[in-house]
Amino acid sequence: MLYMFSDVVKSLTKFALISILIIISSLVILSLIISTEASASDYHSNYERLPAVERSPPRVGNWKYTPTVLVCSAAPVDEVRTRSSVAFWENLGYKFYTTIYKQNHLNKCTSENPQGFIVVKLVSQEEIQKMKDTTLAQTHFYVDINTGKIEWAIIYLRTEPTLRVLEHEIGHALGYLHYNKPGHLMHKSQPLGGWDTDGLHK
């Protein structure tokens, strides 16, 4: 009888040890799983997740000559907004020869390649067909591929520019491309942009 009792105790002890080992093993495995999941993500911020590969706004050229800003007669922007937008870039160190408002100076408003000018005009029916419905404005500029110098630019406005739109388009006219850093002036999406001028100071 004593012998049988001893066997039962040994069996229970063995079972208890096995159970304890199983519990400990389970806890170790669980802790490893939890720690792996906690450190698995390489996400740091939405800045790195957005397609902002460049560390500063990419620029494809600079002006051959100091440009003149010319606002054509049908352009849907007032003089105060125009001069304010030009002054914004002047405060960043850029120079403009002068700003001419609502005139067809030297017939540049009708020229397809207005050398030395940043021309602001109402978008034509031909150009509006090429624009997306959500596009507020569009800038075309010509860069000499041999010299990297910008020779002219045309800013097409669909309607009166809302906040930051004209400043953004002048940025394109100065050679800057889109830079998808949240809050940046040159962000492709107007709602996601802002007044951040990182990388734009001359």
WOGI-V791747 format. One line per field, one symbol per residue. ss: DSSP state (h for helix, s for strand, l for the rest). psi: psi as a letter, one per 40 degrees, with the letter a starting at -180 (. if undefined). burial: I if it has 16 or more other C-alpha atoms within 10 Angstrom, else O. A space follows every 50 residues. Layout:
BEGIN
ss=???
psi=???
burial=???
END
This chain:
BEGIN
ss=lhhhhhhhhhhhhhhhhhhhhhhhhhhhhhhhhhhhhhhllllllhhhhl llllllllsllssllllsssslllllllhhhhhhhhhhhhllllllllss slllhhhhhhllllllssssssllhhhhllllllllssssssssllllss ssssssslllllllhhhhhhhhhllslllllllslllllhhhlllsllll ll
psi=ddddddddddddddddddddddddddddddddddddddedhehdiddddi ggdieihhheiihdihihhhhidehfhiddddddddddddeeeiihdihh hfighffddeidggheihhhihhidddddeiidehdihhhihhhedeehh diihhhhdahhahedddddddddeehaihfhheideidhddeaaehfhee h.
burial=OOOOOOOOOOOOOOOOOOOOOOOOOOOOOOOOOOOOOOOOOOOOOOOOOO OIOOOOIIIOIIIIIOIIIIIIOOIIIOOOIIOOIIIOIOOOOIIIOOII IIOIOOOIIOOOIIIIIIIIIIIOOOOIOOOOOOOIIIIOIIIOOOOOII IIIIIIIIOIIOOOIIIIIIIIIIIIIIIIIIIIIIIIIIOOIIOOOOOI OO
END
